[in-house]
């Protein structure tokens, strides 16, 4: 089934239920570990009200997880790409990635502008000023 076929398969029943204001959850995965070239490779973004992107981020030899709200129709939302963890107590959304570019493109790179900034990042939240 092509991308247009899947979109129509999802859209037709969703359109029938829409007057009842239901909540629905659609998920999509990519074949690539670091994410695909398109946020919605199935091309259903026009019928969604909210798009949340979860992506693996490799920085300095360590795998981290990132989450961001790409689209939230009719509402303001935080535009930061934040770190998150999942453990035995659930999901925990943490601080935004700082000094990192290319996360959405699938090519994250840490950008340090000065040694002072690097030291400040290392001791942030440790109560050291």
C-alpha positions in Angstrom: 0.0 0.0 0.0 1.4 3.4 -1.0 1.5 6.4 1.3 -1.7 7.8 -0.2 -3.5 4.6 0.5 -2.6 4.5 4.2 -3.6 8.2 4.6 -7.0 7.5 3.1 -7.4 4.3 5.2 -6.8 6.3 8.3 -8.7 9.4 7.2 -12.0 7.8 6.2 -13.0 6.3 9.6 -11.4 9.2 11.5 -13.5 11.6 9.5 -16.7 9.6 10.3 -16.0 9.7 14.1 -14.8 13.3 14.2 -18.2 14.9 15.1 -18.2 12.9 18.4 -14.8 14.6 19.3 -12.9 11.3 20.1 -9.3 11.2 21.1 -7.1 9.0 19.0 -3.5 7.9 19.1 -1.6 7.1 15.9 2.0 5.9 16.1 4.6 5.7 13.4 8.0 4.1 13.5 11.0 4.5 11.1 13.3 1.9 9.8 16.3 3.9 10.8 17.6 4.0 14.4 18.2 7.7 14.4 15.0 8.6 12.6 13.8 9.0 9.1 14.0 11.9 6.6 10.3 12.8 7.1 8.5 13.3 10.4 5.3 11.7 9.1 6.5 9.3 6.4 2.9 8.1 6.1 1.7 11.6 5.2 -1.1 11.8 7.8 0.1 15.1 9.5 -2.7 17.1 8.0 -5.3 15.1 9.9 -3.4 15.2 13.2 -3.8 17.9 15.9 -0.6 17.1 17.7 2.7 15.6 16.6 5.2 14.5 19.3 8.7 13.4 18.0 10.8 11.0 20.1 14.3 10.4 18.8 17.5 8.8 19.9 20.4 11.3 20.1 24.0 10.2 20.2 26.3 12.8 21.8 30.0 12.2 22.7 29.6 8.4 22.5 26.5 8.2 24.7 23.0 7.4 23.6 20.3 9.8 24.9 16.6 10.2 24.2 15.0 13.4 23.0 11.4 14.5 22.8 9.7 17.6 21.3 6.3 18.7 20.3 6.4 19.5 16.6 2.8 20.5 16.2 0.0 21.3 18.5 -2.9 22.8 16.6 -4.6 25.8 18.3 -2.3 25.9 21.4 1.0 27.3 22.4 3.7 24.6 23.2 7.2 24.4 24.4 9.5 24.4 21.3 12.6 22.9 23.1 13.9 19.5 22.4 14.2 17.9 25.8 16.0 14.9 27.2 13.8 12.1 28.6 14.3 8.8 30.4 12.1 5.8 31.0 12.6 3.7 34.2 10.6 1.5 36.5 8.6 4.4 37.8 7.6 5.8 34.3 8.7 8.5 31.9 10.6 11.5 33.1 11.0 14.6 30.8 14.1 16.6 31.7 16.1 19.6 30.7 16.3 20.8 27.1 19.4 19.9 25.1 21.8 22.9 25.2 24.5 23.7 22.7 23.4 20.9 20.4 22.3 21.3 16.8 21.1 18.9 14.1 18.9 16.8 16.3 15.9 16.9 14.0 18.1 16.3 11.0 19.4 13.2 12.6 22.9 14.5 12.9 23.3 15.9 16.4 26.5 17.8 17.1 27.5 19.4 20.4 28.5 23.1 19.9 30.7 24.5 22.7 31.5 28.2 22.1 34.0 28.6 25.0 35.8 26.7 27.8 33.9 28.9 30.3 30.6 27.8 28.8 31.7 24.1 28.9 32.6 24.4 32.6 29.3 26.2 33.4 27.4 23.3 31.7 29.3 20.7 33.7 28.4 22.3 37.0 24.9 23.5 36.2 22.5 22.4 38.9 25.3 21.4 41.3 24.9 24.5 43.5 28.3 25.9 42.4 28.3 29.5 41.3 
